[in-house]
Amino acid sequence: MATHLTDGQRATYEEQGYLFPLQACTRSEAQAYRDALEVVETKAEKTALKANCNFLIPEIDALTRLPAILDPVESLIGPDILIWGCSLFAKNAGTESYVSWHQDLNYWGLESDAQVTAWVALTPATVESGCMRFVPGSHRQIVEHRDTFADENMLTRGQELTVDVDEADAVNIELSTGEFSLHHGRTFHASHPNRSTDRRIGVAIRYIPTKSRQEGGIRTLATLVRGQDCYNHFELFDPPTTALSVEGIAAQRRASERSNSILYRGAESHARTA
Ligand SMILES: O=C(O)CCC(=O)C(=O)O
């Protein structure tokens, strides 16, 4: 069943800079993705799964290719689709981890803003568990950021907007297990710590059209998930079929080395891996 966006949904996304809730899979399918992830977590280093976890966990790669996600993404960025990054945002129950107000695209060094993130909930994302918060209409501007490298901040540089956000303007993006939101890379977003009794796990999948290009001609890694890549602007990686494979780990390392030179551009410290 095709699940492309209606004209009304597209108009809402363009107006607000985000759209939710959409259904990626059933609750029990989402639980199976979580189970697969948590098995791999027991074998990998703590931070090893944060970036490009689709290179390391076949089930997460399968999640990123679900038609229920790719159809809406195609409605926004066209039929030839790459994954530029796939980040795990897991906040354990009762921890202080949070995400400061930021815009994604400020740091990614992409030549165009044709990009959309699908954030898929593998557990309930609620106000209590620290769901994402978006400011409607904020995607029409680019704002300066400053680095904080704050301990509990989950972002690479602990970056935050230099303008104050009125919390009253923000919308809570509550999602049930198996649902997802879409957001534009310039939409102001943040999230509070998890005060619930379970983990809050989201998989943030960054989709771009194949014609996108990294500034400065840097060839970072990407995965083709729909259509064709006639441009060859990125090194394509075909995710392996086994968890934590040698190829997957090597590709993740290559991706981090190349993207760190972009993600940390202008920063005084390279304290964390991307
Ligand atoms: O998971 C979160 O709370 C924040 C995620 C985020 O910043 C993003 O997907 O860009």
Ligand as a Chemical Component Dictionary entry (heavy atoms), coordinates in Angstrom:
data_LIG
# 
_chem_comp.id                   LIG 
_chem_comp.type                 NON-POLYMER 
_chem_comp.pdbx_formal_charge   0 
_chem_comp.three_letter_code    LIG 
# 
loop_
_chem_comp_atom.comp_id 
_chem_comp_atom.atom_id 
_chem_comp_atom.alt_atom_id 
_chem_comp_atom.type_symbol 
_chem_comp_atom.charge 
_chem_comp_atom.model_Cartn_x 
_chem_comp_atom.model_Cartn_y 
_chem_comp_atom.model_Cartn_z 
_chem_comp_atom.pdbx_ordinal 
LIG O1 O1 O 0 16.057 12.465 20.032 1  
LIG C1 C1 C 0 16.090 13.630 20.388 2  
LIG O2 O2 O 0 15.631 13.992 21.459 3  
LIG C2 C2 C 0 16.682 14.684 19.487 4  
LIG C3 C3 C 0 16.888 14.214 18.088 5  
LIG C4 C4 C 0 17.469 15.230 17.174 6  
LIG O3 O3 O 0 18.000 16.238 17.578 7  
LIG C5 C5 C 0 17.402 14.983 15.734 8  
LIG O4 O4 O 0 16.886 13.945 15.309 9  
LIG O5 O5 O 0 17.868 15.827 14.966 10 
# 
loop_
_chem_comp_bond.comp_id 
_chem_comp_bond.atom_id_1 
_chem_comp_bond.atom_id_2 
_chem_comp_bond.value_order 
_chem_comp_bond.pdbx_ordinal 
LIG O1 C1 DOUB 1 
LIG C1 O2 SING 2 
LIG C1 C2 SING 3 
LIG C2 C3 SING 4 
LIG C3 C4 SING 5 
LIG C4 O3 DOUB 6 
LIG C4 C5 SING 7 
LIG C5 O4 DOUB 8 
LIG C5 O5 SING 9 
# 
